Structure formats: structure tokens, C-alpha cells
Amino acid sequence: MIEWNAATIKDFQTTLLNWYDQEGRDLPWRRDHDPYHVWVSEIMLQQTQVQTVIPYYERFMDWFPTVADLAAAPEERLLKAWEGLGYYSRVRNMQRCARQLLADYDGQWPETAAGLAELTGIGPYTAGAIASIAFNQPVPAVDGNAYRVFSRLLKIDADVAKPQTRKIFERAIARIMPTDRPGDFNQAIMDLGSSYMTARQPDTAHSPVKRFNQAYLDGDELAYPVKTKKPRPKPVAYVAVLARMGTDWLMTQRPSNGMLANLWTVPLIPVADLELADDATAADQLAAVTAYFKREYRLKLTVQPLDVRPVTHTFTHQKWTIQLLTGQLVTSDLAYFAGRRISESELTRLPIPKVQEKIFARAGVSLKD
């Protein structure tokens, strides 16, 4: 790893911040330094692109303009606000955090990264971002952009997939970070990492910090950051049953724990639960689905395959492949069914996951507000 001298650090700070002052992105959460605004935007930006986040952020602020509004929000409306962003545990933790702020901190945000890290759902990166942007604390915000930018600038070859590597980057960045504009510095690194110093097709030849990028100067920029590959997501096969009761849909609410907790879907049956033989035919599968509904829900159901491609959806650790079936209820007693009938107008108000949106889209079902 390269260590810059004081003159190089000062030169880098000036170059980076001058560029940021002229070219930094105009984003709605950057128009003030309110910690609530910083926090919401940073949580939304995890795993999600900036342009996707903007309308979600603006709607979230319209629905929940203060920490108190977020703390008091009904879960159904909270999940609806997050619908499409995925990783729903993030927004549930946000509400827990909001309630913690009101109960334990009198609604006041801690102003240090250490204090912020005591709050539910706030990890080292988010704590650093809030502390630096909202409270002008000189704390690095180390995310994927920071790993990529500084691994190339300083040729840090530590494996960024290992948790202990964060400390190496935090120490390296802390030496370079200015004490007078730490928030702007962190946001400039975010902008740099998403523009000139992207993962696969960097445009370093036009980068404002090209002359500081040692990996680029050495011709091995794409070798950084060093990162071991994650294991492939486990394949899991499902059958989705799209059954109507008149104009209503037969829907289930996912359990309160586990994947897609409390979100609404059509019945999703793991193929493994159908206990099919290895040489089972398509007719065998339909019969097994009918038997499953009778056994689990005491419902008589006839099912037919839908002549469309299966839906695929990848989570962090699983990749779902979902075959779509249409269903017709012979009986309508839902006393033992883990769900209920949902009207089309109600469906637009319920929180449904992205995978359910894909199922409806593949089946040609249009959801209209």
C-alpha cells in the first residue's frame, strides 16, 4: 500500500473538492444536512442505484416527513413505501431505529459515529456517512465506492470481502480526509466511484484525480479492489398458483420472520414440499399441487399450467425459479387457508415483493392504482 506525504494529501484534497464543488450530483438529500434525510437516503442506497432511489426517497419524505411520523407508521404502509426496493428488513429496522430515537434519545440524533452505531440498523458505513455529512465529524464512510476508489489510488491489495479489511481502509482514508469538509469529501468519493472509477468500465483517462491513481498509472486498475467471489445463490424451485375467486385474488401473507416477511403473494409452494418422484410428469405435479391444497388448506382446487416461461428471481443466498399455474377453487371456504381473498383495488394498497410483481407481469396481470 502506498502512503502519501502531507503535500500529496493536501493536493488530493484540493483537487477532489474543487471537482465536487463544480460537478457534484444535485440530489434531493444533499440540499440540507438534516441527519434524518441523510439516514433515509443512505439506507435506501444500499443495494440500489441512485436514479432508482430518488422517487422512493421523495415519496418516503412525503409520507413520513419526520422521525416521529416514521415511528408511528402502520407496518402495511411502511412496507408499501418500500415496495420494489427489496431487503425489507432495512425499512423495518428503520422504524425500530426511529422508535429508539424517540424513546431513548428524546428524538435527538447522536452526533458521533460511535453513538450512531448504537442505533438499530446503523452499521459502520451509515454511521460514518451521517456523522460526517450531518455533523461534520471527520469519519470515513467506507462502502463499495470507497473500497474501489482507494484500493486503486493507494494500491491496497487487502481482500475487501473480509470484514477485517474495513479497518485497513478506515485508517488509510482517515489520514487523507480533511477535517474541515469531511462530509463533502465522503460524498465526493461516492460520486467519483459511480462515475470515473466504476467497477468494470472506468473512465480514468478523464478523471479529475487521474494523476493520483497509482493502479491506473501502473496499468492494472481492474485488478483492484481485490475481492474473493461469493458462493453462488442456492437454486430453489417453486410453484406459484394464481387462483381467482370471482374478480378477487387468492393471496397469502408471508410469515413475520424469514424472507419477504409480512409481504403478500399468491400461494408459493416449494417444489420440494410436493414430494415428487424423480421421474414425475407434469400431470403428477398438478396432482401433487391439488393434494397439497387439500392437505394444507382443506381446499379443493383444480390447476392448469400457464403457458409462459418460469419466473426467476435472485436473492443474496437463493435463486428462485417459479413455475406459474392457474387455479380454480371448487370450494370457497377459506377457514383453514393461510391468507384471504384480495380485491384488485385492495391489492394496489398492500405491500407485495418484487418477485410477486414479476409473477403478475409474466401472467399478464396489470396492477393499476
One Martini backbone bead per residue (centre of mass of N, CA, C, O) as a GRO file, in nm:
protein
  369
    1MET     BB    1   0.096   0.036   0.022
    2ILE     BB    2   0.044   0.364  -0.025
    3GLU     BB    3   0.199   0.666   0.114
    4TRP     BB    4   0.127   0.981   0.159
    5ASN     BB    5   0.214   1.289   0.178
    6ALA     BB    6   0.115   1.596   0.278
    7ALA     BB    7   0.119   1.727  -0.006
    8THR     BB    8  -0.056   1.512  -0.151
    9ILE     BB    9  -0.301   1.532   0.026
   10LYS     BB   10  -0.363   1.828  -0.027
   11ASP     BB   11  -0.388   1.803  -0.334
   12PHE     BB   12  -0.622   1.600  -0.332
   13GLN     BB   13  -0.830   1.759  -0.176
   14THR     BB   14  -0.846   2.000  -0.369
   15THR     BB   15  -0.918   1.848  -0.628
   16LEU     BB   16  -1.172   1.700  -0.532
   17LEU     BB   17  -1.340   1.948  -0.418
   18ASN     BB   18  -1.344   2.116  -0.674
   19TRP     BB   19  -1.497   1.909  -0.839
   20TYR     BB   20  -1.745   1.883  -0.652
   21ASP     BB   21  -1.836   2.182  -0.668
   22GLN     BB   22  -1.891   2.151  -0.989
   23GLU     BB   23  -1.997   1.812  -1.020
   24GLY     BB   24  -2.186   1.747  -0.817
   25ARG     BB   25  -2.463   1.599  -0.728
   26ASP     BB   26  -2.810   1.673  -0.750
   27LEU     BB   27  -2.961   1.583  -0.449
   28PRO     BB   28  -3.222   1.583  -0.231
   29TRP     BB   29  -3.030   1.497   0.029
   30ARG     BB   30  -2.819   1.758  -0.029
   31ARG     BB   31  -2.991   2.029   0.058
   32ASP     BB   32  -2.904   1.921   0.339
   33HIS     BB   33  -2.802   1.814   0.694
   34ASP     BB   34  -3.012   1.618   0.771
   35PRO     BB   35  -3.003   1.318   0.933
   36TYR     BB   36  -3.263   1.194   0.825
   37HIS     BB   37  -3.200   1.227   0.524
   38VAL     BB   38  -2.935   1.077   0.520
   39TRP     BB   39  -3.033   0.808   0.631
   40VAL     BB   40  -3.249   0.732   0.426
   41SER     BB   41  -3.067   0.741   0.177
   42GLU     BB   42  -2.853   0.531   0.268
   43ILE     BB   43  -3.043   0.292   0.298
   44MET     BB   44  -3.155   0.297   0.006
   45LEU     BB   45  -2.860   0.274  -0.138
   46GLN     BB   46  -2.861  -0.006  -0.061
   47GLN     BB   47  -2.857  -0.199  -0.349
   48THR     BB   48  -2.913   0.092  -0.500
   49GLN     BB   49  -2.976   0.314  -0.732
   50VAL     BB   50  -3.008   0.647  -0.752
   51GLN     BB   51  -3.242   0.675  -0.965
   52THR     BB   52  -3.429   0.481  -0.807
   53VAL     BB   53  -3.441   0.635  -0.527
   54ILE     BB   54  -3.560   0.920  -0.561
   55PRO     BB   55  -3.873   0.858  -0.562
   56TYR     BB   56  -3.871   0.710  -0.293
   57TYR     BB   57  -3.767   0.939  -0.118
   58GLU     BB   58  -3.990   1.147  -0.180
   59ARG     BB   59  -4.223   0.971  -0.078
   60PHE     BB   60  -4.120   0.918   0.208
   61MET     BB   61  -4.119   1.222   0.291
   62ASP     BB   62  -4.422   1.259   0.245
   63TRP     BB   63  -4.519   1.032   0.449
   64PHE     BB   64  -4.230   1.070   0.641
   65PRO     BB   65  -4.105   1.370   0.753
   66THR     BB   66  -4.045   1.225   1.031
   67VAL     BB   67  -3.952   1.030   1.285
   68ALA     BB   68  -4.236   1.016   1.411
   69ASP     BB   69  -4.384   0.917   1.156
   70LEU     BB   70  -4.224   0.656   1.127
   71ALA     BB   71  -4.283   0.532   1.409
   72ALA     BB   72  -4.618   0.546   1.349
   73ALA     BB   73  -4.629   0.357   1.122
   74PRO     BB   74  -4.782   0.137   0.951
   75GLU     BB   75  -4.661  -0.146   0.820
   76GLU     BB   76  -4.812  -0.150   0.550
   77ARG     BB   77  -4.714   0.137   0.465
   78LEU     BB   78  -4.414   0.090   0.494
   79LEU     BB   79  -4.393  -0.141   0.281
   80LYS     BB   80  -4.515   0.021   0.048
   81ALA     BB   81  -4.285   0.237   0.039
   82TRP     BB   82  -4.068  -0.014  -0.026
   83GLU     BB   83  -4.171  -0.118  -0.276
   84GLY     BB   84  -3.897  -0.258  -0.480
   85LEU     BB   85  -3.625  -0.244  -0.298
   86GLY     BB   86  -3.594  -0.445  -0.092
   87TYR     BB   87  -3.484  -0.551   0.187
   88TYR     BB   88  -3.707  -0.514   0.436
   89SER     BB   89  -3.533  -0.496   0.695
   90ARG     BB   90  -3.451  -0.202   0.664
   91VAL     BB   91  -3.732  -0.064   0.730
   92ARG     BB   92  -3.777  -0.200   0.999
   93ASN     BB   93  -3.521  -0.082   1.132
   94MET     BB   94  -3.601   0.211   1.097
   95GLN     BB   95  -3.840   0.204   1.289
   96ARG     BB   96  -3.682   0.111   1.535
   97CYS     BB   97  -3.496   0.356   1.537
   98ALA     BB   98  -3.710   0.575   1.568
   99ARG     BB   99  -3.813   0.468   1.841
  100GLN     BB  100  -3.541   0.488   1.987
  101LEU     BB  101  -3.503   0.792   1.961
  102LEU     BB  102  -3.760   0.868   2.122
  103ALA     BB  103  -3.711   0.691   2.387
  104ASP     BB  104  -3.372   0.741   2.434
  105TYR     BB  105  -3.318   1.054   2.275
  106ASP     BB  106  -3.550   1.262   2.236
  107GLY     BB  107  -3.504   1.280   1.906
  108GLN     BB  108  -3.188   1.276   1.914
  109TRP     BB  109  -2.900   1.274   1.749
  110PRO     BB  110  -2.619   1.144   1.732
  111GLU     BB  111  -2.280   1.292   1.650
  112THR     BB  112  -2.142   1.014   1.642
  113ALA     BB  113  -2.043   0.718   1.522
  114ALA     BB  114  -2.064   0.561   1.787
  115GLY     BB  115  -2.352   0.653   1.859
  116LEU     BB  116  -2.494   0.562   1.592
  117ALA     BB  117  -2.412   0.251   1.621
  118GLU     BB  118  -2.638   0.206   1.855
  119LEU     BB  119  -2.836   0.191   1.636
  120THR     BB  120  -3.067   0.047   1.460
  121GLY     BB  121  -2.922  -0.047   1.149
  122ILE     BB  122  -2.635   0.093   1.212
  123GLY     BB  123  -2.347   0.100   1.058
  124PRO     BB  124  -2.037   0.210   0.981
  125TYR     BB  125  -2.112   0.359   0.723
  126THR     BB  126  -2.366   0.517   0.812
  127ALA     BB  127  -2.230   0.653   1.052
  128GLY     BB  128  -2.018   0.805   0.880
  129ALA     BB  129  -2.212   0.961   0.700
  130ILE     BB  130  -2.372   1.115   0.916
  131ALA     BB  131  -2.138   1.239   1.079
  132SER     BB  132  -2.011   1.398   0.834
  133ILE     BB  133  -2.263   1.541   0.700
  134ALA     BB  134  -2.432   1.642   0.962
  135PHE     BB  135  -2.156   1.682   1.185
  136ASN     BB  136  -1.855   1.715   1.081
  137GLN     BB  137  -1.712   1.439   1.099
  138PRO     BB  138  -1.392   1.275   1.067
  139VAL     BB  139  -1.539   1.012   0.894
  140PRO     BB  140  -1.539   0.740   0.732
  141ALA     BB  141  -1.718   0.602   0.435
  142VAL     BB  142  -1.723   0.254   0.388
  143ASP     BB  143  -1.771   0.139   0.070
  144GLY     BB  144  -1.759   0.035  -0.246
  145ASN     BB  145  -1.642   0.302  -0.347
  146ALA     BB  146  -1.406   0.328  -0.146
  147TYR     BB  147  -1.268   0.067  -0.213
  148ARG     BB  148  -1.218   0.130  -0.513
  149VAL     BB  149  -1.071   0.400  -0.499
  150PHE     BB  150  -0.841   0.333  -0.278
  151SER     BB  151  -0.724   0.077  -0.405
  152ARG     BB  152  -0.621   0.241  -0.657
  153LEU     BB  153  -0.467   0.477  -0.542
  154LEU     BB  154  -0.298   0.278  -0.312
  155LYS     BB  155  -0.279  -0.027  -0.358
  156ILE     BB  156  -0.492  -0.211  -0.206
  157ASP     BB  157  -0.476  -0.581  -0.145
  158ALA     BB  158  -0.706  -0.627   0.029
  159ASP     BB  159  -0.977  -0.818   0.110
  160VAL     BB  160  -1.308  -0.692   0.087
  161ALA     BB  161  -1.460  -0.962   0.196
  162LYS     BB  162  -1.322  -0.894   0.462
  163PRO     BB  163  -1.397  -0.745   0.756
  164GLN     BB  164  -1.098  -0.647   0.843
  165THR     BB  165  -1.047  -0.447   0.599
  166ARG     BB  166  -1.188  -0.189   0.692
  167LYS     BB  167  -0.962  -0.084   0.882
  168ILE     BB  168  -0.757  -0.025   0.663
  169PHE     BB  169  -0.928   0.192   0.517
  170GLU     BB  170  -0.990   0.380   0.752
  171ARG     BB  171  -0.697   0.458   0.806
  172ALA     BB  172  -0.623   0.562   0.522
  173ILE     BB  173  -0.852   0.779   0.497
  174ALA     BB  174  -0.802   0.942   0.759
  175ARG     BB  175  -0.531   1.069   0.651
  176ILE     BB  176  -0.688   1.225   0.399
  177MET     BB  177  -0.901   1.360   0.550
  178PRO     BB  178  -1.063   1.639   0.604
  179THR     BB  179  -1.171   1.847   0.877
  180ASP     BB  180  -1.366   2.067   0.723
  181ARG     BB  181  -1.490   1.842   0.474
  182PRO     BB  182  -1.599   1.537   0.522
  183GLY     BB  183  -1.872   1.512   0.375
  184ASP     BB  184  -1.778   1.600   0.094
  185PHE     BB  185  -1.565   1.387   0.066
  186ASN     BB  186  -1.748   1.135   0.078
  187GLN     BB  187  -1.932   1.227  -0.162
  188ALA     BB  188  -1.706   1.242  -0.373
  189ILE     BB  189  -1.637   0.943  -0.365
  190MET     BB  190  -1.909   0.845  -0.458
  191ASP     BB  191  -1.902   0.995  -0.734
  192LEU     BB  192  -1.639   0.873  -0.838
  193GLY     BB  193  -1.730   0.565  -0.818
  194SER     BB  194  -1.992   0.635  -1.027
  195SER     BB  195  -1.798   0.730  -1.269
  196TYR     BB  196  -1.469   0.713  -1.322
  197MET     BB  197  -1.463   0.453  -1.089
  198THR     BB  198  -1.569   0.197  -1.192
  199ALA     BB  199  -1.560  -0.141  -1.208
  200ARG     BB  200  -1.549  -0.206  -1.543
  201GLN     BB  201  -1.565   0.114  -1.687
  202PRO     BB  202  -1.342   0.316  -1.654
  203ASP     BB  203  -1.258   0.691  -1.679
  204THR     BB  204  -0.956   0.785  -1.598
  205ALA     BB  205  -0.857   0.974  -1.827
  206HIS     BB  206  -1.095   1.196  -1.705
  207SER     BB  207  -1.009   1.217  -1.426
  208PRO     BB  208  -0.940   1.437  -1.162
  209VAL     BB  209  -0.745   1.183  -1.021
  210LYS     BB  210  -0.541   1.043  -1.212
  211ARG     BB  211  -0.250   1.120  -1.080
  212PHE     BB  212  -0.333   0.933  -0.810
  213ASN     BB  213  -0.367   0.662  -0.981
  214GLN     BB  214  -0.167   0.396  -0.952
  215ALA     BB  215  -0.309   0.166  -1.105
  216TYR     BB  216  -0.333   0.321  -1.370
  217LEU     BB  217  -0.029   0.388  -1.405
  218ASP     BB  218   0.036   0.060  -1.395
  219GLY     BB  219  -0.207  -0.102  -1.560
  220ASP     BB  220  -0.406  -0.242  -1.295
  221GLU     BB  221  -0.700  -0.141  -1.217
  222LEU     BB  222  -0.888  -0.412  -1.246
  223ALA     BB  223  -0.745  -0.552  -0.984
  224TYR     BB  224  -0.928  -0.337  -0.843
  225PRO     BB  225  -1.050  -0.476  -0.607
  226VAL     BB  226  -0.993  -0.723  -0.385
  227LYS     BB  227  -1.211  -1.019  -0.442
  228THR     BB  228  -1.382  -1.266  -0.332
  229LYS     BB  229  -1.604  -1.497  -0.413
  230LYS     BB  230  -1.917  -1.573  -0.393
  231PRO     BB  231  -2.144  -1.785  -0.352
  232ARG     BB  232  -2.380  -1.929  -0.505
  233PRO     BB  233  -2.694  -1.932  -0.533
  234LYS     BB  234  -2.946  -2.121  -0.428
  235PRO     BB  235  -3.154  -2.337  -0.577
  236VAL     BB  236  -3.518  -2.276  -0.601
  237ALA     BB  237  -3.829  -2.437  -0.631
  238TYR     BB  238  -4.148  -2.321  -0.758
  239VAL     BB  239  -4.504  -2.279  -0.711
  240ALA     BB  240  -4.751  -2.076  -0.864
  241VAL     BB  241  -5.089  -1.979  -0.764
  242LEU     BB  242  -5.343  -1.847  -0.975
  243ALA     BB  243  -5.629  -1.754  -0.796
  244ARG     BB  244  -5.978  -1.709  -0.834
  245MET     BB  245  -6.257  -1.507  -0.682
  246GLY     BB  246  -6.371  -1.396  -0.924
  247THR     BB  247  -6.199  -1.087  -0.893
  248ASP     BB  248  -6.033  -1.220  -0.688
  249TRP     BB  249  -5.753  -1.298  -0.492
  250LEU     BB  250  -5.542  -1.550  -0.385
  251MET     BB  251  -5.378  -1.478  -0.073
  252THR     BB  252  -5.066  -1.445   0.101
  253GLN     BB  253  -4.897  -1.404   0.408
  254ARG     BB  254  -4.610  -1.381   0.518
  255PRO     BB  255  -4.420  -1.437   0.753
  256SER     BB  256  -4.264  -1.250   1.016
  257ASN     BB  257  -4.039  -1.446   0.930
  258GLY     BB  258  -3.808  -1.404   0.701
  259MET     BB  259  -3.868  -1.403   0.386
  260LEU     BB  260  -4.084  -1.160   0.306
  261ALA     BB  261  -4.202  -1.034   0.549
  262ASN     BB  262  -4.553  -0.966   0.537
  263LEU     BB  263  -4.594  -1.025   0.251
  264TRP     BB  264  -4.769  -1.048  -0.060
  265THR     BB  265  -4.893  -1.354  -0.216
  266VAL     BB  266  -4.919  -1.600  -0.388
  267PRO     BB  267  -4.909  -1.917  -0.377
  268LEU     BB  268  -4.602  -2.073  -0.254
  269ILE     BB  269  -4.449  -2.379  -0.359
  270PRO     BB  270  -4.232  -2.596  -0.279
  271VAL     BB  271  -4.132  -2.859  -0.458
  272ALA     BB  272  -4.024  -3.028  -0.218
  273ASP     BB  273  -4.323  -3.046  -0.081
  274LEU     BB  274  -4.443  -3.249  -0.310
  275GLU     BB  275  -4.291  -3.521  -0.334
  276LEU     BB  276  -4.148  -3.597  -0.598
  277ALA     BB  277  -4.048  -3.784  -0.831
  278ASP     BB  278  -3.796  -3.797  -1.059
  279ASP     BB  279  -4.028  -3.910  -1.287
  280ALA     BB  280  -4.216  -3.686  -1.294
  281THR     BB  281  -4.487  -3.541  -1.424
  282ALA     BB  282  -4.693  -3.287  -1.496
  283ALA     BB  283  -4.941  -3.436  -1.382
  284ASP     BB  284  -4.816  -3.498  -1.107
  285GLN     BB  285  -4.785  -3.205  -1.017
  286LEU     BB  286  -5.082  -3.123  -1.024
  287ALA     BB  287  -5.173  -3.336  -0.821
  288ALA     BB  288  -4.987  -3.235  -0.588
  289VAL     BB  289  -5.112  -2.953  -0.560
  290THR     BB  290  -5.397  -3.046  -0.496
  291ALA     BB  291  -5.312  -3.209  -0.241
  292TYR     BB  292  -5.188  -2.974  -0.087
  293PHE     BB  293  -5.447  -2.802  -0.053
  294LYS     BB  294  -5.605  -3.022   0.096
  295ARG     BB  295  -5.402  -3.070   0.331
  296GLU     BB  296  -5.338  -2.761   0.425
  297TYR     BB  297  -5.650  -2.608   0.348
  298ARG     BB  298  -5.910  -2.760   0.259
  299LEU     BB  299  -5.892  -2.740  -0.064
  300LYS     BB  300  -6.051  -2.733  -0.371
  301LEU     BB  301  -5.838  -2.774  -0.665
  302THR     BB  302  -5.781  -2.664  -0.991
  303VAL     BB  303  -5.505  -2.709  -1.224
  304GLN     BB  304  -5.303  -2.512  -1.458
  305PRO     BB  305  -5.092  -2.442  -1.686
  306LEU     BB  306  -4.887  -2.176  -1.782
  307ASP     BB  307  -4.787  -2.046  -2.102
  308VAL     BB  308  -4.495  -1.972  -1.953
  309ARG     BB  309  -4.229  -1.865  -1.828
  310PRO     BB  310  -4.043  -1.878  -1.580
  311VAL     BB  311  -3.965  -1.731  -1.284
  312THR     BB  312  -3.690  -1.525  -1.185
  313HIS     BB  313  -3.514  -1.486  -0.857
  314THR     BB  314  -3.258  -1.302  -0.684
  315PHE     BB  315  -3.093  -1.350  -0.401
  316THR     BB  316  -2.831  -1.367  -0.206
  317HIS     BB  317  -2.879  -1.708  -0.141
  318GLN     BB  318  -3.108  -1.720  -0.368
  319LYS     BB  319  -3.268  -1.897  -0.654
  320TRP     BB  320  -3.566  -1.852  -0.811
  321THR     BB  321  -3.796  -2.091  -0.961
  322ILE     BB  322  -4.120  -2.020  -1.123
  323GLN     BB  323  -4.406  -2.185  -1.169
  324LEU     BB  324  -4.709  -2.131  -1.345
  325LEU     BB  325  -5.044  -2.140  -1.216
  326THR     BB  326  -5.378  -2.210  -1.246
  327GLY     BB  327  -5.681  -2.158  -1.047
  328GLN     BB  328  -5.976  -2.350  -0.926
  329LEU     BB  329  -6.230  -2.325  -0.712
  330VAL     BB  330  -6.462  -2.545  -0.566
  331THR     BB  331  -6.416  -2.412  -0.292
  332SER     BB  332  -6.469  -2.116  -0.045
  333ASP     BB  333  -6.342  -2.219   0.222
  334LEU     BB  334  -6.098  -2.024   0.429
  335ALA     BB  335  -6.045  -2.129   0.728
  336TYR     BB  336  -5.747  -2.288   0.649
  337PHE     BB  337  -5.625  -2.046   0.515
  338ALA     BB  338  -5.314  -1.860   0.464
  339GLY     BB  339  -5.541  -1.620   0.404
  340ARG     BB  340  -5.703  -1.431   0.131
  341ARG     BB  341  -5.918  -1.235  -0.029
  342ILE     BB  342  -5.831  -1.001  -0.300
  343SER     BB  343  -5.881  -0.715  -0.425
  344GLU     BB  344  -5.772  -0.508  -0.667
  345SER     BB  345  -5.781  -0.246  -0.496
  346GLU     BB  346  -5.627  -0.364  -0.247
  347LEU     BB  347  -5.364  -0.459  -0.385
  348THR     BB  348  -5.246  -0.163  -0.432
  349ARG     BB  349  -5.204  -0.133  -0.099
  350LEU     BB  350  -5.031  -0.371  -0.077
  351PRO     BB  351  -4.747  -0.539   0.009
  352ILE     BB  352  -4.525  -0.634  -0.254
  353PRO     BB  353  -4.299  -0.809  -0.404
  354LYS     BB  354  -4.103  -0.834  -0.676
  355VAL     BB  355  -4.172  -1.129  -0.742
  356GLN     BB  356  -4.480  -1.073  -0.771
  357GLU     BB  357  -4.462  -0.876  -1.000
  358LYS     BB  358  -4.344  -1.084  -1.196
  359ILE     BB  359  -4.580  -1.281  -1.192
  360PHE     BB  360  -4.795  -1.090  -1.300
  361ALA     BB  361  -4.647  -1.006  -1.557
  362ARG     BB  362  -4.620  -1.297  -1.680
  363ALA     BB  363  -4.952  -1.328  -1.662
  364GLY     BB  364  -5.082  -1.036  -1.751
  365VAL     BB  365  -5.104  -0.858  -1.493
  366SER     BB  366  -5.254  -0.552  -1.402
  367LEU     BB  367  -5.149  -0.289  -1.188
  368LYS     BB  368  -5.381  -0.047  -1.062
  369ASP     BB  369  -5.453   0.251  -0.888
   0.00000   0.00000   0.00000
